Amino acid sequence: MLRASPAPLLLPALVGLLMLGGCSRPVAPVPSKVLGAHADADSPRVVGTALVRDGDSREELLARHPRVEPDAALTSTLAALLADSGQRLRWSAAPAEDLSCDNGDVRFRIQVRVPPACRERACPVLAFYTTACPTPDYHWRPEFFLRAGFIFAEPAVRGTKCSVDWARADNGPLRVAAATDLEAASRCLRQRFTRDGVAPRLGILGWSYGGNQTLVGMTRFAGSYDAGFALAAKTDLGSFLSQLAPELRRTRAAEYGDPERDAELLRAISPVTWVDRVEAPIALMLGARDPKVSLSDADVFVRKLRARGQDATLMIIPEHAHLTERPEEIAFEHAHLLQFFTARFGV
């Protein structure tokens, strides 16, 4: 299971740094909905019962990978930042840098935000993968990480929704080549933030699609990232699709492939295929009410890693679904994210 807290000497400093910028006034109550929340966060499409293969039971998997509470002070601090909504704490609203990255004949951009303390000294970098096209506006997520001492990067690799064609540029068989953007992004970020000949520690994270990108970056492109945290991610796409109802399987065929016709393609783009390459810490977090992921597949993935002596953890949250947009869910997840990367990188 995930570590409940980072090293004891790191946590007080982390909580203090997060709030740098002032919370001397009473903290406003956390809103019921947050900036950027999905309108369908509670729809049946993303809330239900997670997929479990024959031979496994949901209860057994929950017991094997139980929920662990993050540090209470850190969770409270994140809730306070969330409540501020960028009114006073607005590091993430500062001008962002657009880093141009080449991968063969493909060029993509990486939006980078740097906290004040990291403009002149070495700091670890976190690459956040999502389908959304990066925008330079204030957002609570980069605010969390900037205030914890991380450089926050958002690569607009093939598959992000910066245009219709770019969003489709990793569909089906295109995904094998498009995934090499993950490796190219790591090279660009290490080169950009190398200080005095020392390359930065580089982490990778994401939810759902971004969670899959995280696991591919940590497996197929092992060595590109120094630690990875994947949330709501699928580990075995062939197994996942085979567990879906026929109508849902057809709707995902264009994005991934058909489990019968494209078995080799699905094997090539599944993180579990490359699990023997892993050489750095990985954490997974899944919701037990998420109908889009397979708890059984994640269990197999983590057990394979642990059998090799890898630092691999899985936590299943009974009440979480696919989209975790409530303020208390956001604070819970990001407290674990900060603890994980802080402990591994010694921020």
Residue pairs with C-beta under 8 A, 6 or more apart in sequence:
1 65
1 66
1 68
1 313
1 314
1 315
2 68
2 283
2 285
2 313
2 315
2 336
2 339
2 340
3 68
3 313
3 339
3 340
3 343
4 68
4 69
4 70
4 71
4 339
5 11
5 70
5 71
5 74
5 339
6 14
6 338
6 339
6 340
6 342
6 343
7 342
7 343
7 346
10 342
10 343
10 346
10 347
11 71
11 73
11 74
11 339
11 342
14 74
14 148
14 149
14 338
14 342
14 347
15 71
15 73
15 74
15 77
17 147
17 148
17 149
18 74
18 77
18 78
18 81
18 144
18 147
18 148
18 338
19 77
19 80
19 81
19 147
20 147
21 88
21 89
21 91
21 147
22 88
22 89
23 80
23 84
27 79
27 80
27 83
27 84
28 83
28 84
29 83
30 79
30 82
30 83
30 327
30 328
31 82
31 83
31 85
31 327
32 326
32 327
33 325
34 82
34 140
34 325
34 327
34 330
35 85
35 86
35 139
35 140
36 139
37 325
38 323
38 325
40 46
40 323
41 321
41 323
41 325
41 326
42 321
45 291
46 290
46 291
46 292
46 321
46 322
46 323
47 289
47 290
47 291
47 321
47 322
48 289
48 290
48 291
48 321
49 58
49 288
49 289
49 291
50 58
50 286
50 287
50 288
50 289
50 290
50 291
50 293
50 294
50 295
51 240
51 243
51 244
51 291
51 293
51 294
51 295
51 296
51 297
52 58
52 61
52 294
52 295
52 296
53 239
53 243
53 294
53 296
53 297
55 296
56 295
56 296
56 299
58 288
58 295
61 295
61 296
61 299
61 316
62 288
62 316
62 318
64 299
65 299
65 302
65 314
65 315
65 316
66 315
66 316
67 315
67 316
67 317
67 318
68 315
68 336
70 332
70 335
70 336
70 339
71 335
71 339
74 335
74 338
74 339
75 331
75 332
75 335
76 331
78 144
78 330
78 331
78 334
78 335
78 338
79 327
79 328
79 331
81 89
81 140
81 143
81 144
81 147
82 140
82 327
82 330
82 331
85 140
86 92
86 93
86 138
86 140
86 143
89 143
89 147
90 138
90 143
91 113
91 115
91 116
91 142
91 143
91 146
91 147
92 113
92 138
92 139
92 140
92 142
92 143
92 146
92 152
93 137
93 138
94 113
95 136
96 111
96 112
96 113
96 134
96 136
97 111
97 112
97 113
97 114
98 109
98 110
98 111
98 112
99 109
99 110
99 111
99 112
99 153
99 188
99 189
99 192
100 107
100 109
101 107
101 108
101 109
101 110
101 155
101 181
101 184
101 185
101 187
101 188
102 184
103 180
103 181
103 183
103 184
104 180
106 158
106 181
108 155
108 156
108 157
108 158
108 181
108 184
108 185
109 134
109 155
109 156
110 127
110 153
110 154
110 155
110 156
110 185
110 188
110 189
111 134
111 135
111 136
111 153
111 154
111 156
112 151
112 152
112 153
112 154
112 189
112 192
113 142
113 146
113 151
113 152
113 153
114 123
114 146
114 151
115 123
115 146
115 147
115 149
115 150
115 151
117 123
117 149
118 149
118 151
121 195
122 193
122 195
122 196
122 198
122 200
123 149
123 150
123 151
123 193
123 200
123 347
124 149
124 150
124 151
124 200
124 201
124 202
124 203
124 341
124 345
124 347
125 150
125 151
125 152
125 153
125 189
125 190
125 193
125 200
125 201
125 202
125 203
126 145
126 150
126 151
126 152
126 153
126 202
126 203
126 204
126 205
126 341
127 153
127 154
127 155
127 185
127 186
127 189
127 202
127 203
127 204
127 205
127 217
127 225
128 141
128 142
128 152
128 153
128 154
128 205
128 206
128 210
129 154
129 155
129 157
129 182
129 204
129 205
129 206
129 209
129 210
129 213
129 214
129 217
130 154
130 160
130 206
130 207
130 209
130 210
131 159
131 160
131 161
131 167
131 209
131 210
132 160
132 161
133 156
133 160
133 161
133 162
134 154
134 156
134 160
140 330
141 334
142 152
142 154
144 334
144 338
145 152
145 338
146 152
148 338
148 342
148 347
149 347
150 203
150 341
150 347
151 193
151 200
153 185
153 189
155 181
155 182
155 185
156 162
156 166
157 170
157 178
157 181
157 182
157 185
157 213
158 166
158 169
158 170
158 174
158 178
158 181
159 166
159 167
159 169
159 170
159 175
159 178
159 209
159 213
160 166
160 167
161 167
168 174
169 178
170 178
170 179
171 254
171 255
172 254
172 255
172 256
172 257
172 262
172 265
173 257
173 262
173 265
175 256
175 265
175 269
176 265
176 268
176 269
179 213
179 216
179 220
179 221
179 269
180 221
182 204
182 213
182 216
182 217
182 221
182 224
183 217
183 221
183 224
186 202
186 204
186 217
186 221
186 224
186 225
187 224
189 200
189 202
190 199
190 200
190 202
193 199
193 200
194 200
201 226
201 227
201 344
201 345
202 224
202 225
202 226
203 225
203 226
203 227
203 228
203 229
203 341
203 344
203 345
204 213
204 214
204 217
204 218
204 225
204 227
204 228
204 229
205 214
205 228
205 229
205 230
205 231
205 337
205 341
206 212
206 213
206 214
206 230
206 231
206 233
207 231
207 232
207 233
207 324
208 231
208 232
208 233
208 292
208 322
211 230
211 231
211 232
211 233
211 234
211 284
212 230
212 233
212 234
212 271
214 228
214 229
214 230
214 233
215 228
215 230
215 233
215 235
215 271
215 282
215 284
215 301
216 269
216 271
216 274
217 224
217 225
217 228
218 225
218 228
218 230
218 271
218 278
218 280
218 282
219 271
219 272
219 273
219 274
219 275
219 277
219 278
220 271
220 273
220 274
220 277
222 274
222 277
222 278
222 279
222 280
223 279
223 280
225 280
226 280
226 344
226 345
227 280
227 281
227 282
227 340
227 341
227 344
227 345
228 280
228 281
228 282
228 283
229 282
229 283
229 284
229 285
229 336
229 337
229 340
229 341
230 282
230 283
230 284
230 285
231 284
231 285
231 286
231 324
231 333
232 285
232 286
232 287
232 290
232 292
232 293
232 322
232 324
233 271
233 284
233 286
233 293
233 298
234 240
234 270
234 292
234 293
234 294
234 297
235 270
235 271
235 272
235 284
235 294
235 297
235 298
235 300
235 301
236 270
236 271
236 272
236 294
236 297
236 300
236 301
237 256
237 257
237 266
237 269
237 270
238 259
238 263
238 266
238 267
238 270
239 294
239 296
239 297
240 293
240 294
240 297
241 249
241 252
241 256
241 257
241 258
241 259
241 266
242 249
242 259
243 294
244 252
249 258
249 259
253 262
256 262
256 266
256 269
257 265
257 266
259 266
267 273
271 301
272 297
272 300
272 301
272 304
275 301
275 304
275 305
276 304
276 308
278 305
278 308
278 310
278 312
279 310
280 311
281 310
281 311
281 312
281 340
281 344
282 305
282 310
282 311
282 312
282 313
283 312
283 313
283 314
283 315
283 336
283 340
284 298
284 301
284 302
284 312
284 313
284 314
284 315
285 314
285 315
285 316
285 317
285 333
285 336
286 293
286 295
286 298
286 314
286 315
286 316
286 317
286 320
287 293
287 316
287 317
287 319
287 320
287 321
287 322
287 324
288 295
288 316
288 317
288 318
288 319
288 320
289 318
289 319
289 320
289 321
290 320
290 321
290 322
291 321
291 322
292 322
293 322
295 316
298 314
299 314
301 314
302 312
302 313
302 314
305 312
306 312
315 336
317 332
320 329
324 330
324 333
341 347
